Amino acid sequence: MSELPIDISVIVQVKGLLESIPTETQNEEYKHIIMKIKKYITSRCPHNVVYDYIDINPECTKRIEYCEYCYTTFS
């Protein structure tokens, strides 16, 4: 695993903090900031895709793909 650039590491943390605010209290400007952060992460993160499975119910699982650095999901 390569080292994650510091700007991506920090911006992923910021995204997590901003997304912790309830959606109903986010105004359009706030949502625009989050959208710009997601765009920045998408274009600059050196994605390392991890394949995993999650349980949907006791008899069903689903395969998921996500970046181990920024947690963006691809499936």
Order of alpha helices (4+ residues) and beta strands (2+ residues): alpha-alpha-beta-beta
